[in-house]
Amino acid sequence: MNKASSMPSGSSILATLVAMAKRAIVISIAENQIAMTVF
């Protein structure tokens, strides 16, 4: 039980994936804004 509680749970892994997805979306939007401003 102690090992299971110390290991990352599925919800924390899901939260990490969501954070990475949000970051990727923000970066892609920023790149689109820069491209539209430059060209």
Buried (B, 14 or more C-beta within 10 A) or exposed (E): EEEEEEEEEEEEEEEEEEEEEEEEEEEEEEEEEEEEEEE
